[in-house]
């Protein structure tokens, strides 16, 4: 029984760590990262679809992201979804590709990013503590 409890809590802890890693990876750090667009869905073909399922998302350099849809009729929907997501970047469309320019970070945005990173880390620590406490209570 203890072995099963340990396996369960270790799996849950690994999942909590994975969530923290994913959230830290999606922070806007001033460098181009395709994960910045993970939470954005596009209304395409009559349903909401994540951007990475209707287009190829790439980072040609450190300050830009390119989104090349497989069907060019979705370009307008991609632009609209990015604008509605309010991620602090304005998309530009050249008819085939949507480009996002990542602005350099200011001192205020750096401080905000640090606060957010600390918050994400603290949520992860609290989650692990709660799992550990629950497991200790079970034992």
Buried (B, 14 or more C-beta within 10 A) or exposed (E): EEEEBEEEBEEBBEEBEEBBEEBBEBBBBBEBBBBBBBEBBBBBEEEEBBBBEBBEBEBEEEBBBBBBBEEEEBBEBBBEBBEEBEBEBEBEBEEEBBBBEBEEBEEEBEEEBEEBBEEBEEBBEEBBEEBEEEBEEEE
